Amino acid sequence: MKKLISVLRVLSVVVLIIVASCKKDSNILTASMTAKINLNAWDASLRVTVLQGGNFIITGTSLTGEIIEITTYGSAQGTYILQTLPPIVQFTALYKENATVLDQNAFAATSGQVFISKIDATEKKISGTFNFDARDLGLNTVSITQGTFTDLIYTEN
């Protein structure tokens, strides 16, 4: 009986350690980044977010290799605008049809907005919305709408 109680205690401690160590990893499961690209659903299976030099760089890559990259010129909650008249540049964004597309051949945002609704500096998580119209060098256009990013874990450089 004493042996059974000892085994149960050890097992309980192991379960508690596993649950505690999984707590931070479970945040990865709640993180998401989605949008519509020319009205087609897009979902990032890989998300990387960095706070670098006071700017957020948010990158999402879908299973098919489509990439959306957003850089905000600031790191506070609020709205970041990109427009031509009058010129306001508070963020930039790129859309790449696949990972082999070089930045200079990607679709670059010409107008739109990013809204950072929540920044949790303790947990290092960021949430918000985005939309933008973009153009490539051949003047082809793409429309990114209904974009959301939720509980993205960021690192600081």
Secondary structure, 3 states (H helix, E strand, C coil): CHHHHHHHHHHHHHHHHHHHHHHHHHHHHHCEEEEEECCEEEEEEEEEEEEECCEEEEEEEECCCCEEEEEECCCCCEEEEEECCCCEECEEEEEECCCCCCHHHCEEEEEEEEEEEEEECCCCEEEEEEEEEEECCCCCEEEEEEEEEEEEEEEEC
